Amino acid sequence: ATVLFILIIVQIFKYKSRGLKIAINIMIGIIGALFILHTLGLIWRWYLSGHAPWSDAYESMIYVAWSTMLFGFIVGMGRGKDKPTQNEKSKSSFALIGKTSTSSLTVAAGAFVTSMILMIAHWNWMDPAIANLQPVLQGYWLMIHVSVIVASYGPFTLGMILGVVALILMIFTTKENKARMDINIKELTIINEMALTVGLVMLTIGNFLGGMWANESWGRYWGWDPKETWALISIMIYAFVIHMRLIPGLRGRWLYNLMSILAFASILMTYFGVNFYLSGLHAYASGDQILSFQFIAITLVVIAILAFLAYRKYKVYYK
């Protein structure tokens, strides 16, 4: 996945290389085959356990990785098949090239972050053993609520990594490659917005379904449990990010892609933070801190540096 990611970045600069294109297509085919194996593995675990394979931390991580790769293929390849509009053709001769490279880049970005998720899932603190379901998880709501709301993390993860890639492309923009970079950044931003829109719809539906499950299990639709509250916070944050383009002062590809990265922190808090840092009905490992605050600070510094360098080029070539 890392090699494919690097090759596609190189292809943006050397888009006429036929050998590079063949190598990229072969690697995408390999990733497709591995995704099929991943799908079969989930089905096999479902068969062995007798329940849907997203009932604990390990299984949900595997499922999020599968969802991220699935939407990487759907959103990326779907956008790549769209024909350039007449407006795009008149503005740039790189329209078709841009859509082709960004569709491959979306798949590569999805594969890269999927590999990271799978790596985390197989660290020592994750238990891959098949265990009996907790009483609260027994029933049909595991299939309905959890499958929808956990799968929504896939498009959000994809949007985050696409935001990172878009900022990196801004950093490498020069006078000579501005036309190619412009169409690629534009396409990545469109795909990013599509991914976040799908994720927001799924997260909202999943939250409503969770309320129905809560009413059956605990006798109330909403109780301000930390998991419920952070899911609602994530919905509001992503709704704001998607609608930023309607606010004149907040329009722009740089700010949108940066916000798609920062907004992902709410998903991490909803998924990990509630379980490991807070107490509540959804906290299954409270007190076991898996990320130090030093690591979080370093991450924020890296994002700040990336945003600053990207904005310098954005202000010169795109604003």
N, C-alpha and C positions, 0 to 999 in steps of 0.2 A: 504494500500500500504506500509506503514511504517513497519507494523508487518510482512508482507510477505518478505520485504527486509531484515529484521533482521533474520528471520527464514532461509532464503537461505544462508546468511552469516554463520549462525551456522551450516547449513548442510554441508558446505565445510569441517568443522572440524569433524562433526559427520555424515559422509556420509552413515553409515550403519543403521541409525535410520529409521525404517519403519513408525512409527507414524509421524515423522517429514515430511517424503515424502508425506504421505496422506494429512496432513494439508496443505502443500504447493500446492498440486494439486487442493484441494478444493478452496483455495484462488485464484489460477490462473483462475479457472472456474468462480468464482464470478467476477473477473476483466474482463473476457471475456464477461460476461452478461452485466456488466455496460458499456463496450465499445459499445455493440450493442445498449443499451439505448441512449448513447451519439450520435451514428450515427443516430438513429431515431429522436433524438432531433434536430439535424442539418437539417434533411429532413423536419421536421415539421416547423421549423423556415423559411426555404426556401419557403415552401408552403404558409405560412402566409404573408411573406413580399413580395413575388413575385420576389425576386432576390436572387442571390447566397449569402449564409450566411457568407461572409467574406468582407463586405463592410466598416466596421468601426473598431475602436480599440477593442471593446468588442467581436465582431464577429470573428475578426482575431485571438484573443487570444484563443477563443474556438476552432477555426479551427486548430491552431498550436498544441493545446493540443491533439486534435483528430489525427493529423498527427503523433505526437510523439508516441502515443500509437499504432497506426497502424504499424509503422515501427518497434516498439518494438516487436510486434507479428511476423511480416514478417521476419525480420532479425534474431531475436533470435530463434524462433521456426524452421525456415528454416535451420539454422546452426545446431541446435540440432538434426535434422533428418539425417544429414550427418553421414555416417559410418566412424569410425576411419580408417586412412590409415595404411598400413602395417608398415610404418616407425613409426607412433605413437604407434602402438601396441608393437613394439619391444622396444621402448624407455621407455614406462611407462604403467603400468597396470591400470592407472587411466584415460586413454584416453576417454573411453566411459562415465565414471562418470563425467569427466570434461566437456564434451560437454553437458551432460544432465543438470548439475547444472548451467553452464553458460547460457544456453538457458533460463532456469527459471529465472536466475539472470538478464538477459537482459529484460525480461518481467517485472520483479519486479522494476528494475531501471526505465524503461519507465513509469510504473504506478506511481512511486514515484514522478518523475519530472512532470508528467501530472497533478497529484493532486496539485502540487505547482503552476503550470500555471493556473489551474482552480481557485485556491484560489485567485491569483492576479487578475484574470478576474472579480471576484465578490467583489473586494474592492470598496469603496465608489466613487473613482474617475473614475470608469468605468460605463458608462451608458448602461444598457442592453435593453433599449427601442428600438423598431423597428422604424426606421425613414426613411424618403424618401431619395433616392439616390441623391448624389451631381451630377450636370450635367456631370462632367467629367467622372464619373463612370458609366454612363448610356450607355449600349451597350454590345456587345458580348465579348469585351476584358476583362471585369471583370471576366468572366468565364475562359478565357484562361490564361492571364498573371498572375493575382493575385492568382488564384488557384495553379499554378505551383510554383511561387516564394515564396509564404507564406508556402506552404507545405514543401518546402525544409528546412525550419527552424526546422522541426520535426526531421529528421535524424541528423542534427547538434546538437540539444539538447540532443538526445540520445547518440551521441558520447561523448559529454561533461560529462554526468553522468557516462558513462562507464569508461572514463578516471579517474574520481574520485575513482570509485570502484577498478580499477586496482591498483592505488597507495595505497589505503587502504590495499589491499591484500598483497602488497609488505611489508608494515609496519608490518603486523602480520606474516610474514614468519619466520620460525625457522628451525633448522636442522631436526626436526622430521616431519614437514609437508611440507618440500620444494617440494617434488614430486607432491603432490596435488595442492599446490599453483602455481607451475610452469605451469601445464597444464591449470589451470583456468585462470591465467593471460595471457597465450598464446591465449586461445580461446577468451577471452574478447577483446584482442588487434585485433584479426582477425575480430570479429564482429564490433568493433569500426571502423576499416578501411573500411569495407563494408558499414557501415552507412554513413561515411563521403564521400565516393565515390558517393553513390546515391545522397546525398545532394548536392555535387558539380555539378553533371550533371544537376540536377533540377534547381539549382540556375543559372547556365550558360544559360540553355535554357530559363528560366524565364526572364533573363536580355535581351536576344535578342528579346524576344516577347515584352518586355517593350519598346524597341527601336522602334518597329513597331507601337505600340500603340501611342508613343510620336509623331511619324511622322504624324499620322492621327489627333491627337488632337492639337498639337502645331506646326506642320510643320517642325520638325527636328527630326532626329533619336537620337541624343545625344547632350546634352547641358551642361554637367558638373553640373547638379543639384546635391545637396548633397546626395539625395537618390540614384541616378544613380552612383555617385562616390563611395559611401560606399559599394554598391553592387559589384562594380568592385574590390574594395579593398578586400572584403571578398572572392571573387573568387580567387584572387592571393594568399591570405594567405592560404586558404585551399588547393589550388593546390600545394603550397610549403610543407605543412604538409604531404599530401599524398605521395609526391615524396621524402620525407626525407630519406626513406629506400634505395634510390639509391645513397646517398652520404655517403661514408665510415665513415666519422667523425660524422655523425648525426644519425647513425643507433642505434637502441636499443629501447626496449619496454618502458623504463622509460621516455625517452625524447619524444617519440611519444605520450604517454598518457598525459604527461604534456602539450604538445603543443595542443592537442585536447581540453584541458580545456581553455588554454589561447586564442586560436583562436576564441572561442565562444564569446569573447568580441567584435569582429568585427560584429557578427550577432546582438548582443544586441545594438550596435551603429547603425547598419543599420535599425533595427526594431523600437527601442525606441528613441535612441539619436537624429536621424534626425528629428523625429516628434516633440520632446519636447525641444531640445536644439538649433537646427539650423533653419534657415529660408530658404524657397525654395518652389517649387511647390508641394512637398510632405509633408511639415510641417503644420500639422493641429492643433498643440497645442504649438506653439513656446513660450518659456518663462515659461511654467509650468514644473518646474523641479521635477520629481518624485523620483529621487535618489540623495542624497547628496553626495558630494565628500568624506565626512567622511566614508560613507557606502562603497564606492568604494575602499577606502584605506584599510579598515578592511578586505574586501574580498580578496584583493591582499595579505595581510599579512597572512591570513588563507591558501591561496594557496601556498605561499612560505614555510610555516611551513610544510604543507602536503608533498610538493615536497622534502624538505630537509630530513624529516624522512623516506620517501620512498627510496630516493637515498642511504641513509646509508645501508639499507638492500639490495637494488639492487646491490650495489658495492660488498657486501660480498657473496651473493648467486646466482646472475644472470649474472653479467657483464662478 
